[in-house]
């Protein structure tokens, strides 16, 4: 399996990086411009692998990792999955259900303007219709508004089991991007923050922290690309590779988020600084299509 990027993938990645840098800076993550979603749709990221697009999951995973690095709206993940596997495309909110749906409540992330929500019910991706004009308020992730529905409305499972794998793959890509963002933020701060008349990055203890962050990202990226290629190829063990990618990406995102706060010192713990955006997004992503133990251990039927 060739994991080298082709010219088309490199072009997609470069275009995504340039657009995100100019239109989706991290400092706007708490309050994105009102017209951002329409611009994301116009760029084609909400349905890259929709029928007729002829784009691979590998290309999509690379692009979504870059979107994740800029803390892009969380609704891109379920919307992209719905565009590929659902008969009702359009903006789709992220649904997180309690383990036991009966008697629980539904958490919806990025619900503004969404006509449906998508999440995991058991081991299958499923959708449900949403009330019109459902709003939200900041929750765990200040960049993703949260709304609740109680009781939980009925969900309809998507017929193809690959939809759940797709959801897990894109969540892993976002987590990798989150880990990348934390790594870059820590490294840049270590270059400019000085102690004892030297940049703090000069000190070996900080070098080790930043080097560990880079290694986590490299490992998670390699597994993510391999997993995406396995899904494209229809391999029997694609579920295992995607679960491994999610496990590594979630670990990289959370540990890099914590390390980034540590490198920033006192300012890293404050609300006005940006390190907490990466850490909070990492925790939210860990709840999306979490890894099943039996898949990682090879015990699934």
ChimeraX attribute file (.defattr): number of C-alpha atoms within 10 A of each C-alpha:
attribute: neighborCount
match mode: 1-to-1
recipient: residues
	/A:1	7
	/A:2	8
	/A:3	10
	/A:4	9
	/A:5	14
	/A:6	10
	/A:7	9
	/A:8	10
	/A:9	18
	/A:10	15
	/A:11	12
	/A:12	14
	/A:13	21
	/A:14	14
	/A:15	13
	/A:16	18
	/A:17	17
	/A:18	11
	/A:19	15
	/A:20	20
	/A:21	12
	/A:22	8
	/A:23	14
	/A:24	20
	/A:25	14
	/A:26	19
	/A:27	14
	/A:28	13
	/A:29	19
	/A:30	16
	/A:31	12
	/A:32	18
	/A:33	11
	/A:34	8
	/A:35	8
	/A:36	14
	/A:37	18
	/A:38	11
	/A:39	12
	/A:40	16
	/A:41	14
	/A:42	10
	/A:43	14
	/A:44	12
	/A:45	19
	/A:46	26
	/A:47	22
	/A:48	21
	/A:49	21
	/A:50	18
	/A:51	11
	/A:52	8
	/A:53	11
	/A:54	9
	/A:55	15
	/A:56	17
	/A:57	22
	/A:58	23
	/A:59	21
	/A:60	24
	/A:61	25
	/A:62	26
	/A:63	26
	/A:64	27
	/A:65	26
	/A:66	24
	/A:67	26
	/A:68	29
	/A:69	24
	/A:70	25
	/A:71	28
	/A:72	27
	/A:73	20
	/A:74	25
	/A:75	25
	/A:76	27
	/A:77	27
	/A:78	28
	/A:79	25
	/A:80	26
	/A:81	28
	/A:82	30
	/A:83	20
	/A:84	21
	/A:85	21
	/A:86	21
	/A:87	9
	/A:88	14
	/A:89	18
	/A:90	19
	/A:91	25
	/A:92	34
	/A:93	32
	/A:94	27
	/A:95	27
	/A:96	20
	/A:97	20
	/A:98	14
	/A:99	10
	/A:100	10
	/A:101	15
	/A:102	10
	/A:103	9
	/A:104	14
	/A:105	17
	/A:106	19
	/A:107	20
	/A:108	27
	/A:109	29
	/A:110	26
	/A:111	30
	/A:112	19
	/A:113	17
	/A:114	21
	/A:115	19
	/A:116	23
	/A:117	27
	/A:118	28
	/A:119	28
	/A:120	24
	/A:121	21
	/A:122	13
	/A:123	13
	/A:124	19
	/A:125	29
	/A:126	22
	/A:127	25
	/A:128	18
	/A:129	17
	/A:130	18
	/A:131	12
	/A:132	12
	/A:133	11
	/A:134	16
	/A:135	17
	/A:136	16
	/A:137	14
	/A:138	15
	/A:139	14
	/A:140	14
	/A:141	22
	/A:142	16
	/A:143	24
	/A:144	27
	/A:145	22
	/A:146	22
	/A:147	20
	/A:148	18
	/A:149	14
	/A:150	10
	/A:151	12
	/A:152	17
	/A:153	14
	/A:154	11
	/A:155	16
	/A:156	14
	/A:157	20
	/A:158	19
	/A:159	12
	/A:160	12
	/A:161	13
	/A:162	18
	/A:163	22
	/A:164	22
	/A:165	24
	/A:166	26
	/A:167	25
	/A:168	26
	/A:169	31
	/A:170	30
	/A:171	31
	/A:172	35
	/A:173	33
	/A:174	34
	/A:175	36
	/A:176	35
	/A:177	31
	/A:178	35
	/A:179	34
	/A:180	28
	/A:181	26
	/A:182	32
	/A:183	27
	/A:184	18
	/A:185	20
	/A:186	26
	/A:187	23
	/A:188	11
	/A:189	16
	/A:190	21
	/A:191	13
	/A:192	12
	/A:193	14
	/A:194	13
	/A:195	11
	/A:196	6
	/A:197	7
	/A:198	13
	/A:199	14
	/A:200	21
	/A:201	23
	/A:202	13
	/A:203	12
	/A:204	10
	/A:205	11
	/A:206	18
	/A:207	15
	/A:208	12
	/A:209	19
	/A:210	23
	/A:211	12
	/A:212	17
	/A:213	25
	/A:214	19
	/A:215	13
	/A:216	21
	/A:217	25
	/A:218	16
	/A:219	15
	/A:220	26
	/A:221	23
	/A:222	12
	/A:223	21
	/A:224	29
	/A:225	26
	/A:226	19
	/A:227	28
	/A:228	27
	/A:229	23
	/A:230	21
	/A:231	23
	/A:232	14
	/A:233	13
	/A:234	12
	/A:235	12
	/A:236	10
	/A:237	13
	/A:238	20
	/A:239	23
	/A:240	21
	/A:241	24
	/A:242	30
	/A:243	25
	/A:244	21
	/A:245	30
	/A:246	31
	/A:247	20
	/A:248	21
	/A:249	32
	/A:250	29
	/A:251	21
	/A:252	30
	/A:253	34
	/A:254	24
	/A:255	18
	/A:256	31
	/A:257	29
	/A:258	19
	/A:259	23
	/A:260	29
	/A:261	23
	/A:262	17
	/A:263	23
	/A:264	21
	/A:265	11
	/A:266	10
	/A:267	14
	/A:268	19
	/A:269	14
	/A:270	13
	/A:271	10
	/A:272	10
	/A:273	14
	/A:274	21
	/A:275	26
	/A:276	21
	/A:277	23
	/A:278	31
	/A:279	24
	/A:280	20
	/A:281	25
	/A:282	30
	/A:283	18
	/A:284	19
	/A:285	25
	/A:286	20
	/A:287	13
	/A:288	21
	/A:289	25
	/A:290	16
	/A:291	19
	/A:292	13
	/A:293	11
	/A:294	11
	/A:295	17
	/A:296	16
	/A:297	9
	/A:298	10
	/A:299	8
	/A:300	11
	/A:301	5
